[in-house]
Amino acid sequence: MVKGRLWFFSLFLVLNLAATFSSLKFSRDDFPPNFIFGSGTSAYQVEGAAFQDGRTPSIWDTFVRAGLSHGATGDIACDQYHKYKEDVKLMVETGLEGYRFSISWSRLIPNGRGLVNPKGLTYYNNLINELINHGIQPHVSLFHGDTPQALEDEYEGWISRRIVKDFTEYADVCFREFGDRVLYWSTINEGNIFAFGGYDSGIAPPHRCSPPFGNCPKGNSSTEPYIAGHHILLAHASAAKLYREKYQEKQHGLVGANVYAYWFVPLTNKTEDTIATQRALDFYLGWFVDALVFGDYPEIVKKRAGTRIPYFTEDEAKQVKGSFDFIGINHYSSMYIKNNPMKQKMDNRNFAADAAVDMIDITDDDPAPDELPGLPWGLQQLLEYFKQVFRNPPIYIHENGLCVCQKTKRNTTLNDTGRVKYLKGYIGALLNAIRGSISGVLSELINEWNGSNAKGYFSWSFLDVLELLFGWESGYGLYYVDLDDLDLKRYPKLSAHWYSGFLKGDDIHSDEAIGIQKNKTPVSSVRSI
């Protein structure tokens, strides 16, 4: 397995895929039948109403209360809890085919287990019905980093095996109450990064870590990422098993897993960096996806973590293996990898030290100072990796977008030309990955799909939402939310106009010039741009 992966990865060093989409012309109609395009948000980042109608705090509430999100909170956020009808109307005007959102566990079941909150139930029923009544497909994530604080207080959340039972019972409520209309479920959003960020570096809720890897009130960076990750996989598998046995035959829906996925490239052509790059893929991606596809962790992960990583029993391995109808991928950018053997020599190692690599930013050809780089070829190579290594599972791109990370007032312009360039490049690269040829030309001519088994694409994010790392100082949204307006008015950015035009059938050249629209106009006027 390891040798096969190294051979496959070395092949990428020979094939120059970086320019495969540079002159691609495409439109919405070029994608396979039943392919879906949408956009997404998550509960704590968009809903607001944090203390209304029976909702109780989550670990994300606690995290922001500690001042760990640049002083920002989700108390009001974008107030979608009260403005969902207005937002669905914007989705219709934009032409979205699907909307990906998460359910707040502590809004639906305030104590984490037990009694269901009727007002929480009403809200999600109303949102789902509003979407369906307007022809928009709901794609629902059960968990997006917001464990009920009640369970964190009771048994420390995901580092306790008790979370598996409580999560499964919560999932049961969701499947029972909403599954007659929701056909696409994902269990736990980017569980690999939730485990790493929350329990190793401590930069995310529940803010657990230990020196020298971070400064947190409690935690153990050496063991807890592996423990939390293990329980996340078991909870996912348990919920998927429940859905398949109790609901799937009647409701005809699908249940999937979700992971965060960088693409990694060796910094040099040295063998040590090539091997290190495969190792980074095994740690940051294979840690979860190997378990889901093959029923166990990668050998290198088990070897380096040793007794610090739990093992699957035979029954658990059988339950985790294949416990998905699709895999959701959150992908934003790619990184160079440099081997760093000194990390392996540390007496006290965390997850990152076990991987023993340095991750270095790759900048694009024309980077803006306040934007993360966009590298579309990385998505194409990532999807090819899933095809070759992980048996080409059905895939939904659940998150993909460009951060404008400004240090001053966020989104001072609606003319987000960088985001338009980003979306065009990544959607073009996605199409090439689906077509499955290096140039994309042959598949275009014969209209065959012999590449990635990708089924959908959701931009992140529909609105400028509260972001985990930068609070309100960054924005990924297609729509700007005016936080200084008591009504939190939404304004379409240039990217909303572009995406709408694409969804409504405009022909796109991935290298075409970008027009600029300066006035605040409704997205329905996109064709006048």
Salt bridges, closest charged atoms under 4 A:
GLU47 OE1 - ARG107 NE 2.94
ASP53 OD1 - LYS119 NZ 3.79
ASP61 OD1 - ARG55 NH2 2.82
ASP75 OD2 - ARG65 NH2 2.73
ASP79 OD1 - HIS82 ND1 2.69
GLU86 OE1 - LYS83 NZ 2.89
ASP87 OD1 - ARG490 NE 2.80
GLU97 OE2 - ARG28 NE 2.88
GLU130 OE2 - HIS134 ND1 3.87
GLU154 OE1 - ARG113 NH1 3.17
GLU154 OE2 - ARG162 NH2 2.60
GLU156 OE2 - ARG208 NH1 3.26
GLU156 OE2 - LYS218 NZ 3.87
ASP166 OD2 - ARG113 NH2 2.96
GLU169 OE2 - LYS165 NZ 2.58
ASP172 OD2 - LYS246 NZ 3.21
GLU177 OE2 - ARG176 NE 3.33
ASP180 OD1 - ARG181 NE 2.99
GLU224 OE1 - ARG208 NE 2.84
GLU245 OE2 - LYS241 NZ 2.98
ASP282 OD1 - ARG5 NH1 2.84
ASP290 OD2 - ARG5 NH2 2.87
ASP296 OD2 - LYS302 NZ 2.61
GLU299 OE2 - LYS302 NZ 3.19
GLU314 OE2 - LYS318 NZ 3.63
GLU316 OE2 - ARG161 NH2 2.18
ASP325 OD1 - ARG244 NH2 3.11
ASP354 OD1 - ARG308 NH2 2.83
ASP354 OD1 - ARG349 NE 2.67
ASP358 OD1 - LYS343 NZ 3.37
GLU399 OE2 - ARG100 NH1 3.48
ASP416 OD2 - ARG419 NH1 2.72
GLU444 OE1 - ARG435 NH1 3.88
ASP464 OD2 - ARG410 NH1 3.63
ASP464 OD1 - LYS493 NZ 2.94
GLU473 OE1 - HIS70 ND1 2.94
ASP484 OD2 - LYS409 NZ 3.03
ASP487 OD1 - LYS83 NZ 3.40
ASP506 OD1 - ARG527 NH1 2.64
GLU512 OE2 - LYS424 NZ 3.85
